[in-house]
Amino acid sequence: MTRRSLRVITPNNSPSTVDAHFSGEPSVTVSVAQILPLLAEAMSSNRSWVKDFADDQIIISRDFYEVLLAYQRLRVTSAA
């Protein structure tokens, strides 16, 4: 497995790096801690490229999915 880094250049030209594992497949394995801050910033900045990937599917662990569902129910319950 080849290990590469995705280099992201921010508006102030300070590069930040996300470690990614490329296996020759058309997919990449990254940690949630690495990807979420980038996605959160892109979404809050309303970046148009986020919409390009809106229908893409991601694979997450079952326990992470269950935590997300519980959090979703908690949010709906506390909003009512």
ChimeraX attribute file (.defattr): number of C-alpha atoms within 10 A of each C-alpha:
attribute: neighborCount
match mode: 1-to-1
recipient: residues
	/A:1	7
	/A:2	8
	/A:3	9
	/A:4	13
	/A:5	12
	/A:6	12
	/A:7	11
	/A:8	13
	/A:9	11
	/A:10	9
	/A:11	7
	/A:12	6
	/A:13	8
	/A:14	8
	/A:15	11
	/A:16	11
	/A:17	12
	/A:18	16
	/A:19	16
	/A:20	17
	/A:21	17
	/A:22	16
	/A:23	12
	/A:24	9
	/A:25	6
	/A:26	6
	/A:27	11
	/A:28	12
	/A:29	11
	/A:30	13
	/A:31	11
	/A:32	10
	/A:33	9
	/A:34	13
	/A:35	12
	/A:36	11
	/A:37	11
	/A:38	12
	/A:39	13
	/A:40	11
	/A:41	11
	/A:42	14
	/A:43	14
	/A:44	8
	/A:45	9
	/A:46	11
	/A:47	12
	/A:48	10
	/A:49	10
	/A:50	12
	/A:51	11
	/A:52	9
	/A:53	9
	/A:54	8
	/A:55	8
	/A:56	7
	/A:57	7
	/A:58	6
	/A:59	7
	/A:60	9
	/A:61	7
	/A:62	9
	/A:63	9
	/A:64	11
	/A:65	12
	/A:66	11
	/A:67	11
	/A:68	12
	/A:69	12
	/A:70	12
	/A:71	12
	/A:72	11
	/A:73	12
	/A:74	11
	/A:75	11
	/A:76	10
	/A:77	9
	/A:78	7
	/A:79	7
	/A:80	5
